[in-house]
Amino acid sequence: MTAPFQTLDAFRSLIAELPGPDADALEAARARNARLVKPVGALGRMEDLAIWYAGWRGSEVPVVDQPQIVIFAATHGVAERGISAHRAAATREMVENFALGGAAINQLAQSVRAMLQMVELELDHPSQDISAGPALSEEDLLAALRRGWDAVNPHADLLVPGDMAVGNTTCAAAMAAALYGGDPARWVGKDGAMDDAALARKVELVETALRQQPDATSADPLKVLQGLGGRDIAAMTGAIVAARAQGTPVILDSYACCAAAAVLAALDPAAIDHVVAGQQGAEPGQGLLLENLGLEPLLSLGLNMGEGCGGALAIGVIRSAVACHAGMIEREEVI
């Protein structure tokens, strides 16, 4: 699906024109839920998820048949600053592992019968260290948004945008601080086995980035994305919008993925109505960000990785909710 925008202004205009859910399908799904042989509300959030999914798929009795997981791999200049437990080279190493089928997401995608795609985003050209200047040029930002849009399969009926990029939790923390304010340290957490000294460097780097980039702390969310994000976060932003344009619900995964959604919510709160939070990982800033977005995670398993892993697990939750909605009998069918 080719991206229909050539400029950031056109992307902003597209956000304002995104379609909403199918009102008739929503009404029909709610009515069906009320007729099923169970007390209304007995399945808790599962009922809400099934109705939400039905509205976006435009069907009273939808199915989850072709979920898609897209992993966007990118390199970040901040990864060279000692703010992660992982070496900067780990991004490329993990990309090779994905190709061999040896990563966690390979196993999870297979277990939930999801299409899995890896998109490499100029791995030999890291985004700039955000403490020194904007992560991306406007041209690079547009290119990443378009790569994300183009990666969404037009036949997908559920999308998980994932990421593989050492250093992107630092960028996500800086973006969250720029969008929502407060002490930057609240948004920063430990990455894996990083020590206290690395955590202190991470906080200092975020504070420096916010001071050095007044444009990135302006009222323009796309300036936040350009200044403090990276190609992977921008691509996930584009993918989330592409999914909305074709009526495909989205499951958010990592802190970086939630930061991408936060940019869209800042442009228009309704822009992420087709989104659910698949999981809350170990990063404390992600939980705070989800609170600000008004999203309650489906799972909380203490995951400390991207790759779309939490989102992949949440596919099973959505599929189960839809299966109950579609397969349970109605009261009038009881003999």
TORDREN-431439 format. One record per residue (C-alpha): residue number from 1; residue in three letters; y, z, x. Coordinates in pm, whole numbers, plus 50000, padded with zeros to 5 digits. Layout:
# TORDREN-431439
<site seq="NUM" type="ALA" py="Y" pz="Z" px="X"/>
...
//
This chain:
# TORDREN-431439
<site seq="1" type="MET" py="50000" pz="50000" px="50000"/>
<site seq="2" type="THR" py="50306" pz="49873" px="50188"/>
<site seq="3" type="ALA" py="50603" pz="50110" px="50204"/>
<site seq="4" type="PRO" py="50883" pz="49990" px="49971"/>
<site seq="5" type="PHE" py="51169" pz="50135" px="50178"/>
<site seq="6" type="GLN" py="51346" pz="50014" px="50490"/>
<site seq="7" type="THR" py="51613" pz="50285" px="50524"/>
<site seq="8" type="LEU" py="51641" pz="50659" px="50478"/>
<site seq="9" type="ASP" py="51879" pz="50604" px="50187"/>
<site seq="10" type="ALA" py="51615" pz="50389" px="50020"/>
<site seq="11" type="PHE" py="51360" pz="50665" px="50079"/>
<site seq="12" type="ARG" py="51594" pz="50917" px="49914"/>
<site seq="13" type="SER" py="51639" pz="50684" px="49617"/>
<site seq="14" type="LEU" py="51263" pz="50647" px="49589"/>
<site seq="15" type="ILE" py="51223" pz="51025" px="49564"/>
<site seq="16" type="ALA" py="51459" pz="51031" px="49267"/>
<site seq="17" type="GLU" py="51255" pz="50766" px="49085"/>
<site seq="18" type="LEU" py="50903" pz="50904" px="49131"/>
<site seq="19" type="PRO" py="50686" pz="50894" px="48819"/>
<site seq="20" type="GLY" py="50577" pz="51211" px="48646"/>
<site seq="21" type="PRO" py="50239" pz="51302" px="48496"/>
<site seq="22" type="ASP" py="50105" pz="51128" px="48187"/>
<site seq="23" type="ALA" py="50226" pz="51343" px="47896"/>
<site seq="24" type="ASP" py="49958" pz="51214" px="47656"/>
<site seq="25" type="ALA" py="49680" pz="51287" px="47906"/>
<site seq="26" type="LEU" py="49817" pz="51637" px="47964"/>
<site seq="27" type="GLU" py="49825" pz="51710" px="47591"/>
<site seq="28" type="ALA" py="49476" pz="51571" px="47539"/>
<site seq="29" type="ALA" py="49336" pz="51767" px="47833"/>
<site seq="30" type="ARG" py="49489" pz="52091" px="47706"/>
<site seq="31" type="ALA" py="49344" pz="52026" px="47360"/>
<site seq="32" type="ARG" py="49001" pz="51953" px="47507"/>
<site seq="33" type="ASN" py="49014" pz="52271" px="47716"/>
<site seq="34" type="ALA" py="49081" pz="52469" px="47400"/>
<site seq="35" type="ARG" py="48775" pz="52318" px="47231"/>
<site seq="36" type="LEU" py="48524" pz="52386" px="47510"/>
<site seq="37" type="VAL" py="48250" pz="52642" px="47452"/>
<site seq="38" type="LYS" py="48411" pz="52931" px="47639"/>
<site seq="39" type="PRO" py="48698" pz="53170" px="47579"/>
<site seq="40" type="VAL" py="49028" pz="53000" px="47664"/>
<site seq="41" type="GLY" py="49130" pz="53121" px="48009"/>
<site seq="42" type="ALA" py="48779" pz="53229" px="48104"/>
<site seq="43" type="LEU" py="48777" pz="52992" px="48402"/>
<site seq="44" type="GLY" py="49117" pz="53111" px="48520"/>
<site seq="45" type="ARG" py="49299" pz="52872" px="48751"/>
<site seq="46" type="MET" py="49012" pz="52625" px="48726"/>
<site seq="47" type="GLU" py="49135" pz="52534" px="48378"/>
<site seq="48" type="ASP" py="49492" pz="52484" px="48499"/>
<site seq="49" type="LEU" py="49371" pz="52269" px="48788"/>
<site seq="50" type="ALA" py="49165" pz="52044" px="48562"/>
<site seq="51" type="ILE" py="49456" pz="51993" px="48322"/>
<site seq="52" type="TRP" py="49699" pz="51933" px="48611"/>
<site seq="53" type="TYR" py="49461" pz="51678" px="48761"/>
<site seq="54" type="ALA" py="49411" pz="51505" px="48424"/>
<site seq="55" type="GLY" py="49785" pz="51463" px="48381"/>
<site seq="56" type="TRP" py="49833" pz="51296" px="48717"/>
<site seq="57" type="ARG" py="49527" pz="51075" px="48676"/>
<site seq="58" type="GLY" py="49629" pz="50974" px="48324"/>
<site seq="59" type="SER" py="49297" pz="51063" px="48167"/>
<site seq="60" type="GLU" py="49182" pz="51333" px="47926"/>
<site seq="61" type="VAL" py="48847" pz="51349" px="48107"/>
<site seq="62" type="PRO" py="48907" pz="51242" px="48469"/>
<site seq="63" type="VAL" py="48667" pz="51242" px="48763"/>
<site seq="64" type="VAL" py="48712" pz="51310" px="49133"/>
<site seq="65" type="ASP" py="48526" pz="51015" px="49277"/>
<site seq="66" type="GLN" py="48717" pz="50894" px="49584"/>
<site seq="67" type="PRO" py="48898" pz="51175" px="49766"/>
<site seq="68" type="GLN" py="49069" pz="51075" px="50089"/>
<site seq="69" type="ILE" py="49148" pz="51281" px="50396"/>
<site seq="70" type="VAL" py="49397" pz="51128" px="50642"/>
<site seq="71" type="ILE" py="49451" pz="51296" px="50978"/>
<site seq="72" type="PHE" py="49777" pz="51210" px="51154"/>
<site seq="73" type="ALA" py="49764" pz="51267" px="51530"/>
<site seq="74" type="ALA" py="50083" pz="51295" px="51732"/>
<site seq="75" type="THR" py="50217" pz="51450" px="52051"/>
<site seq="76" type="HIS" py="50512" pz="51690" px="52070"/>
<site seq="77" type="GLY" py="50747" pz="51756" px="52357"/>
<site seq="78" type="VAL" py="50738" pz="52128" px="52285"/>
<site seq="79" type="ALA" py="50367" pz="52133" px="52374"/>
<site seq="80" type="GLU" py="50468" pz="52130" px="52742"/>
<site seq="81" type="ARG" py="50669" pz="52451" px="52703"/>
<site seq="82" type="GLY" py="50381" pz="52700" px="52703"/>
<site seq="83" type="ILE" py="50410" pz="52786" px="52334"/>
<site seq="84" type="SER" py="50046" pz="52721" px="52242"/>
<site seq="85" type="ALA" py="49705" pz="52846" px="52342"/>
<site seq="86" type="HIS" py="49606" pz="52479" px="52376"/>
<site seq="87" type="ARG" py="49699" pz="52226" px="52643"/>
<site seq="88" type="ALA" py="49910" pz="51929" px="52537"/>
<site seq="89" type="ALA" py="49622" pz="51700" px="52636"/>
<site seq="90" type="ALA" py="49404" pz="51862" px="52370"/>
<site seq="91" type="THR" py="49552" pz="51632" px="52105"/>
<site seq="92" type="ARG" py="49406" pz="51319" px="52263"/>
<site seq="93" type="GLU" py="49080" pz="51498" px="52339"/>
<site seq="94" type="MET" py="49044" pz="51598" px="51975"/>
<site seq="95" type="VAL" py="49121" pz="51241" px="51860"/>
<site seq="96" type="GLU" py="48829" pz="51125" px="52074"/>
<site seq="97" type="ASN" py="48614" pz="51400" px="51923"/>
<site seq="98" type="PHE" py="48705" pz="51281" px="51572"/>
<site seq="99" type="ALA" py="48597" pz="50929" px="51667"/>
<site seq="100" type="LEU" py="48261" pz="51064" px="51783"/>
<site seq="101" type="GLY" py="48216" pz="51256" px="51460"/>
<site seq="102" type="GLY" py="48207" pz="51590" px="51639"/>
<site seq="103" type="ALA" py="48505" pz="51771" px="51484"/>
<site seq="104" type="ALA" py="48496" pz="52026" px="51204"/>
<site seq="105" type="ILE" py="48674" pz="51787" px="50971"/>
<site seq="106" type="ASN" py="48401" pz="51525" px="51019"/>
<site seq="107" type="GLN" py="48144" pz="51769" px="50886"/>
<site seq="108" type="LEU" py="48364" pz="51893" px="50602"/>
<site seq="109" type="ALA" py="48460" pz="51543" px="50490"/>
<site seq="110" type="GLN" py="48093" pz="51449" px="50475"/>
<site seq="111" type="SER" py="48007" pz="51765" px="50282"/>
<site seq="112" type="VAL" py="48266" pz="51691" px="50010"/>
<site seq="113" type="ARG" py="48198" pz="51314" px="50011"/>
<site seq="114" type="ALA" py="48551" pz="51222" px="50114"/>
<site seq="115" type="MET" py="48683" pz="50914" px="50288"/>
<site seq="116" type="LEU" py="48811" pz="51018" px="50634"/>
<site seq="117" type="GLN" py="49073" pz="50826" px="50829"/>
<site seq="118" type="MET" py="49243" pz="50898" px="51161"/>
<site seq="119" type="VAL" py="49593" pz="50760" px="51223"/>
<site seq="120" type="GLU" py="49722" pz="50778" px="51582"/>
<site seq="121" type="LEU" py="50101" pz="50797" px="51606"/>
<site seq="122" type="GLU" py="50217" pz="50683" px="51951"/>
<site seq="123" type="LEU" py="50022" pz="50945" px="52142"/>
<site seq="124" type="ASP" py="50166" pz="50823" px="52472"/>
<site seq="125" type="HIS" py="50521" pz="50885" px="52349"/>
<site seq="126" type="PRO" py="50574" pz="51249" px="52255"/>
<site seq="127" type="SER" py="50857" pz="51346" px="52026"/>
<site seq="128" type="GLN" py="51143" pz="51514" px="52211"/>
<site seq="129" type="ASP" py="51136" pz="51887" px="52280"/>
<site seq="130" type="ILE" py="51330" pz="52021" px="51979"/>
<site seq="131" type="SER" py="51511" pz="52278" px="52193"/>
<site seq="132" type="ALA" py="51670" pz="51989" px="52385"/>
<site seq="133" type="GLY" py="51759" pz="51755" px="52099"/>
<site seq="134" type="PRO" py="51632" pz="51582" px="51786"/>
<site seq="135" type="ALA" py="51257" pz="51532" px="51780"/>
<site seq="136" type="LEU" py="51287" pz="51174" px="51654"/>
<site seq="137" type="SER" py="51540" pz="50896" px="51637"/>
<site seq="138" type="GLU" py="51617" pz="50766" px="51289"/>
<site seq="139" type="GLU" py="51413" pz="50456" px="51371"/>
<site seq="140" type="ASP" py="51115" pz="50669" px="51477"/>
<site seq="141" type="LEU" py="51146" pz="50883" px="51164"/>
<site seq="142" type="LEU" py="51140" pz="50578" px="50940"/>
<site seq="143" type="ALA" py="50844" pz="50432" px="51126"/>
<site seq="144" type="ALA" py="50646" pz="50755" px="51083"/>
<site seq="145" type="LEU" py="50733" pz="50783" px="50713"/>
<site seq="146" type="ARG" py="50613" pz="50427" px="50664"/>
<site seq="147" type="ARG" py="50290" pz="50488" px="50860"/>
<site seq="148" type="GLY" py="50216" pz="50781" px="50632"/>
<site seq="149" type="TRP" py="50286" pz="50577" px="50320"/>
<site seq="150" type="ASP" py="50070" pz="50287" px="50436"/>
<site seq="151" type="ALA" py="49776" pz="50515" px="50519"/>
<site seq="152" type="VAL" py="49714" pz="50620" px="50159"/>
<site seq="153" type="ASN" py="49423" pz="50430" px="50007"/>
<site seq="154" type="PRO" py="49527" pz="50276" px="49672"/>
<site seq="155" type="HIS" py="49183" pz="50367" px="49534"/>
<site seq="156" type="ALA" py="49204" pz="50734" px="49635"/>
<site seq="157" type="ASP" py="49201" pz="50978" px="49344"/>
<site seq="158" type="LEU" py="49280" pz="51288" px="49555"/>
<site seq="159" type="LEU" py="49456" pz="51309" px="49892"/>
<site seq="160" type="VAL" py="49445" pz="51563" px="50174"/>
<site seq="161" type="PRO" py="49705" pz="51493" px="50447"/>
<site seq="162" type="GLY" py="49591" pz="51654" px="50771"/>
<site seq="163" type="ASP" py="49728" pz="51677" px="51123"/>
<site seq="164" type="MET" py="49622" pz="51704" px="51485"/>
<site seq="165" type="ALA" py="49914" pz="51782" px="51712"/>
<site seq="166" type="VAL" py="49945" pz="52061" px="51966"/>
<site seq="167" type="GLY" py="50281" pz="52233" px="51917"/>
<site seq="168" type="ASN" py="50346" pz="52137" px="51558"/>
<site seq="169" type="THR" py="50335" pz="52494" px="51427"/>
<site seq="170" type="THR" py="50648" pz="52555" px="51637"/>
<site seq="171" type="CYS" py="50812" pz="52257" px="51468"/>
<site seq="172" type="ALA" py="50697" pz="52376" px="51125"/>
<site seq="173" type="ALA" py="50845" pz="52720" px="51191"/>
<site seq="174" type="ALA" py="51177" pz="52568" px="51299"/>
<site seq="175" type="MET" py="51185" pz="52347" px="50990"/>
<site seq="176" type="ALA" py="51109" pz="52639" px="50758"/>
<site seq="177" type="ALA" py="51382" pz="52849" px="50920"/>
<site seq="178" type="ALA" py="51630" pz="52562" px="50881"/>
<site seq="179" type="LEU" py="51539" pz="52502" px="50517"/>
<site seq="180" type="TYR" py="51514" pz="52864" px="50401"/>
<site seq="181" type="GLY" py="51702" pz="53072" px="50656"/>
<site seq="182" type="GLY" py="51632" pz="53425" px="50772"/>
<site seq="183" type="ASP" py="51528" pz="53555" px="51111"/>
<site seq="184" type="PRO" py="51346" pz="53271" px="51290"/>
<site seq="185" type="ALA" py="51090" pz="53520" px="51421"/>
<site seq="186" type="ARG" py="50963" pz="53567" px="51063"/>
<site seq="187" type="TRP" py="50850" pz="53205" px="51058"/>
<site seq="188" type="VAL" py="50675" pz="53209" px="51397"/>
<site seq="189" type="GLY" py="50317" pz="53323" px="51452"/>
<site seq="190" type="LYS" py="50054" pz="53323" px="51722"/>
<site seq="191" type="ASP" py="49862" pz="53001" px="51777"/>
<site seq="192" type="GLY" py="49496" pz="53083" px="51831"/>
<site seq="193" type="ALA" py="49447" pz="53302" px="52138"/>
<site seq="194" type="MET" py="49806" pz="53282" px="52266"/>
<site seq="195" type="ASP" py="49941" pz="53598" px="52427"/>
<site seq="196" type="ASP" py="50258" pz="53795" px="52349"/>
<site seq="197" type="ALA" py="50456" pz="53619" px="52623"/>
<site seq="198" type="ALA" py="50378" pz="53279" px="52471"/>
<site seq="199" type="LEU" py="50475" pz="53410" px="52127"/>
<site seq="200" type="ALA" py="50810" pz="53527" px="52267"/>
<site seq="201" type="ARG" py="50867" pz="53182" px="52420"/>
<site seq="202" type="LYS" py="50785" pz="53023" px="52087"/>
<site seq="203" type="VAL" py="51040" pz="53239" px="51904"/>
<site seq="204" type="GLU" py="51304" pz="53170" px="52169"/>
<site seq="205" type="LEU" py="51240" pz="52797" px="52152"/>
<site seq="206" type="VAL" py="51284" pz="52794" px="51774"/>
<site seq="207" type="GLU" py="51606" pz="52995" px="51801"/>
<site seq="208" type="THR" py="51739" pz="52757" px="52067"/>
<site seq="209" type="ALA" py="51649" pz="52451" px="51859"/>
<site seq="210" type="LEU" py="51838" pz="52587" px="51559"/>
<site seq="211" type="ARG" py="52146" pz="52658" px="51773"/>
<site seq="212" type="GLN" py="52137" pz="52326" px="51957"/>
<site seq="213" type="GLN" py="52095" pz="52106" px="51651"/>
<site seq="214" type="PRO" py="52364" pz="52165" px="51390"/>
<site seq="215" type="ASP" py="52264" pz="51845" px="51210"/>
<site seq="216" type="ALA" py="51912" pz="51982" px="51164"/>
<site seq="217" type="THR" py="52044" pz="52292" px="50993"/>
<site seq="218" type="SER" py="52268" pz="52094" px="50759"/>
<site seq="219" type="ALA" py="52209" pz="52046" px="50390"/>
<site seq="220" type="ASP" py="52020" pz="51719" px="50450"/>
<site seq="221" type="PRO" py="51643" pz="51783" px="50448"/>
<site seq="222" type="LEU" py="51573" pz="51451" px="50620"/>
<site seq="223" type="LYS" py="51792" pz="51566" px="50911"/>
<site seq="224" type="VAL" py="51572" pz="51875" px="50931"/>
<site seq="225" type="LEU" py="51265" pz="51653" px="50948"/>
<site seq="226" type="GLN" py="51420" pz="51422" px="51207"/>
<site seq="227" type="GLY" py="51559" pz="51698" px="51425"/>
<site seq="228" type="LEU" py="51285" pz="51959" px="51413"/>
<site seq="229" type="GLY" py="50967" pz="51782" px="51300"/>
<site seq="230" type="GLY" py="50762" pz="51512" px="51465"/>
<site seq="231" type="ARG" py="50572" pz="51195" px="51386"/>
<site seq="232" type="ASP" py="50276" pz="51377" px="51230"/>
<site seq="233" type="ILE" py="50493" pz="51584" px="50993"/>
<site seq="234" type="ALA" py="50700" pz="51279" px="50900"/>
<site seq="235" type="ALA" py="50386" pz="51075" px="50834"/>
<site seq="236" type="MET" py="50248" pz="51348" px="50608"/>
<site seq="237" type="THR" py="50581" pz="51343" px="50420"/>
<site seq="238" type="GLY" py="50546" pz="50969" px="50365"/>
<site seq="239" type="ALA" py="50183" pz="51007" px="50258"/>
<site seq="240" type="ILE" py="50267" pz="51273" px="49998"/>
<site seq="241" type="VAL" py="50529" pz="51044" px="49844"/>
<site seq="242" type="ALA" py="50295" pz="50743" px="49847"/>
<site seq="243" type="ALA" py="50031" pz="50946" px="49667"/>
<site seq="244" type="ARG" py="50284" pz="51045" px="49400"/>
<site seq="245" type="ALA" py="50389" pz="50683" px="49352"/>
<site seq="246" type="GLN" py="50031" pz="50585" px="49266"/>
<site seq="247" type="GLY" py="49946" pz="50895" px="49061"/>
<site seq="248" type="THR" py="49720" pz="51058" px="49319"/>
<site seq="249" type="PRO" py="49722" pz="51440" px="49332"/>
<site seq="250" type="VAL" py="49763" pz="51599" px="49676"/>
<site seq="251" type="ILE" py="49609" pz="51905" px="49840"/>
<site seq="252" type="LEU" py="49824" pz="52058" px="50113"/>
<site seq="253" type="ASP" py="49649" pz="52196" px="50419"/>
<site seq="254" type="SER" py="49821" pz="52335" px="50727"/>
<site seq="255" type="TYR" py="50156" pz="52497" px="50804"/>
<site seq="256" type="ALA" py="50281" pz="52160" px="50927"/>
<site seq="257" type="CYS" py="50162" pz="51990" px="50609"/>
<site seq="258" type="CYS" py="50343" pz="52250" px="50398"/>
<site seq="259" type="ALA" py="50658" pz="52189" px="50605"/>
<site seq="260" type="ALA" py="50634" pz="51820" px="50514"/>
<site seq="261" type="ALA" py="50614" pz="51914" px="50145"/>
<site seq="262" type="ALA" py="50909" pz="52151" px="50187"/>
<site seq="263" type="VAL" py="51129" pz="51859" px="50295"/>
<site seq="264" type="LEU" py="51046" pz="51680" px="49971"/>
<site seq="265" type="ALA" py="51100" pz="51993" px="49762"/>
<site seq="266" type="ALA" py="51442" pz="52033" px="49923"/>
<site seq="267" type="LEU" py="51528" pz="51674" px="49826"/>
<site seq="268" type="ASP" py="51403" pz="51728" px="49470"/>
<site seq="269" type="PRO" py="51196" pz="52029" px="49355"/>
<site seq="270" type="ALA" py="51002" pz="51804" px="49116"/>
<site seq="271" type="ALA" py="50893" pz="51579" px="49405"/>
<site seq="272" type="ILE" py="50593" pz="51801" px="49476"/>
<site seq="273" type="ASP" py="50475" pz="51861" px="49118"/>
<site seq="274" type="HIS" py="50162" pz="51660" px="49204"/>
<site seq="275" type="VAL" py="50076" pz="51900" px="49488"/>
<site seq="276" type="VAL" py="49859" pz="52212" px="49517"/>
<site seq="277" type="ALA" py="49820" pz="52438" px="49820"/>
<site seq="278" type="GLY" py="49463" pz="52409" px="49937"/>
<site seq="279" type="GLN" py="49468" pz="52708" px="50166"/>
<site seq="280" type="GLN" py="49672" pz="52967" px="50349"/>
<site seq="281" type="GLY" py="49579" pz="52980" px="50713"/>
<site seq="282" type="ALA" py="49627" pz="53246" px="50977"/>
<site seq="283" type="GLU" py="49992" pz="53156" px="51046"/>
<site seq="284" type="PRO" py="50207" pz="53415" px="50861"/>
<site seq="285" type="GLY" py="50491" pz="53167" px="50830"/>
<site seq="286" type="GLN" py="50275" pz="52942" px="50614"/>
<site seq="287" type="GLY" py="50232" pz="53218" px="50357"/>
<site seq="288" type="LEU" py="50606" pz="53275" px="50350"/>
<site seq="289" type="LEU" py="50667" pz="52903" px="50314"/>
<site seq="290" type="LEU" py="50423" pz="52875" px="50024"/>
<site seq="291" type="GLU" py="50602" pz="53164" px="49850"/>
<site seq="292" type="ASN" py="50931" pz="52976" px="49881"/>
<site seq="293" type="LEU" py="50767" pz="52663" px="49742"/>
<site seq="294" type="GLY" py="50619" pz="52859" px="49452"/>
<site seq="295" type="LEU" py="50264" pz="52756" px="49547"/>
<site seq="296" type="GLU" py="49963" pz="52987" px="49536"/>
<site seq="297" type="PRO" py="49687" pz="52882" px="49776"/>
<site seq="298" type="LEU" py="49343" pz="52809" px="49636"/>
<site seq="299" type="LEU" py="49169" pz="52951" px="49944"/>
<site seq="300" type="SER" py="49249" pz="53204" px="50215"/>
<site seq="301" type="LEU" py="48983" pz="53191" px="50485"/>
<site seq="302" type="GLY" py="49189" pz="53273" px="50793"/>
<site seq="303" type="LEU" py="49167" pz="52919" px="50929"/>
<site seq="304" type="ASN" py="49372" pz="52860" px="51242"/>
<site seq="305" type="MET" py="49349" pz="52485" px="51275"/>
<site seq="306" type="GLY" py="49484" pz="52173" px="51111"/>
<site seq="307" type="GLU" py="49266" pz="51865" px="51080"/>
<site seq="308" type="GLY" py="49277" pz="51890" px="50700"/>
<site seq="309" type="CYS" py="48994" pz="52146" px="50709"/>
<site seq="310" type="GLY" py="49133" pz="52384" px="50446"/>
<site seq="311" type="GLY" py="49231" pz="52094" px="50226"/>
<site seq="312" type="ALA" py="48882" pz="51947" px="50256"/>
<site seq="313" type="LEU" py="48729" pz="52273" px="50139"/>
<site seq="314" type="ALA" py="48969" pz="52278" px="49845"/>
<site seq="315" type="ILE" py="48844" pz="51935" px="49735"/>
<site seq="316" type="GLY" py="48532" pz="52117" px="49623"/>
<site seq="317" type="VAL" py="48740" pz="52355" px="49411"/>
<site seq="318" type="ILE" py="48924" pz="52069" px="49239"/>
<site seq="319" type="ARG" py="48603" pz="51871" px="49189"/>
<site seq="320" type="SER" py="48433" pz="52176" px="49035"/>
<site seq="321" type="ALA" py="48725" pz="52238" px="48800"/>
<site seq="322" type="VAL" py="48723" pz="51877" px="48685"/>
<site seq="323" type="ALA" py="48343" pz="51877" px="48646"/>
<site seq="324" type="CYS" py="48357" pz="52181" px="48417"/>
<site seq="325" type="HIS" py="48637" pz="52024" px="48214"/>
<site seq="326" type="ALA" py="48445" pz="51699" px="48176"/>
<site seq="327" type="GLY" py="48090" pz="51825" px="48142"/>
<site seq="328" type="MET" py="48106" pz="52134" px="47924"/>
<site seq="329" type="ILE" py="48038" pz="52074" px="47556"/>
<site seq="330" type="GLU" py="48287" pz="52134" px="47275"/>
<site seq="331" type="ARG" py="48231" pz="52395" px="47006"/>
<site seq="332" type="GLU" py="48164" pz="52137" px="46736"/>
<site seq="333" type="GLU" py="47882" pz="51994" px="46946"/>
<site seq="334" type="VAL" py="47690" pz="52322" px="46950"/>
<site seq="335" type="ILE" py="47377" pz="52301" px="46739"/>
//
